């Protein structure tokens, strides 16, 4: 694949990364702890959580939060 394709580390991405320009993006955001809140806004699947030793918080693994969503 060309570098201009929607790939990051060889993984196909469901969105155009250019669409994130100018938006607030948080990688692996802190889990809310509220049941039913830590789910994908697109498909409704729950996110995997993992403990972050550095910040001592539960985070949503391999996710991004864009403009608070």
N, C-alpha and C positions, 0 to 999 in steps of 0.2 A: 504494500500500500504506500501511496505517496504521503509525505508529511502534511499535505494539505487536507487529507481525508480526516474524518472525525475519529481519530484514534489517539489514545493515550497509552503509552507502554504496550502497544500492540493490541489493545482491547477496544472493540467497537463501542462507540459512545452513542447514546440515544438522542443526543442534542448537539447543536452546533456550539462549540466553545466560545465563538465570537459573540454569541447572544448573551454571554455573561459579562461582557465589558460594561463598566460603569455601574455594576450592581454589587451589593454587599454579599460576598461569598464566604461561608465558614465551612472549613473542612472538618469532618468528624465532630459535629456539634455535641454539646452536652445533652444527655438524655433528659427528658422532662420529668420522667417518673409518673406521668399521668397516663393511665390505661387508655389505649386507643389514640393517643396523640403522636406517638413516635412511629408513624406509618408513612409509606410512600404516598405523596399527593397524586401521583399518576396512576399507580396500580392498586394501592390499598394494602400492600404487603407490609408486615411489620419489619422494622430494621433490626439487625443483630446488634447487640450491645457488648461492650467490652470495658474492663476496668483500666483506666489510665493511671498508672503508678505515679507519673510525674505530677499530674494535677489533682490526683486522688478523687476522681470523679468518674461516673459511668458516662461513656460516650457512645454515639451511634457509629458503628464500624463501617468504613468505606462509603460514607455519605457526604453530601454537601447540603448546606442550607443557603438558599438564595433569597435575599430580601425578606428574611424572617419566615420563609416557608420551606 
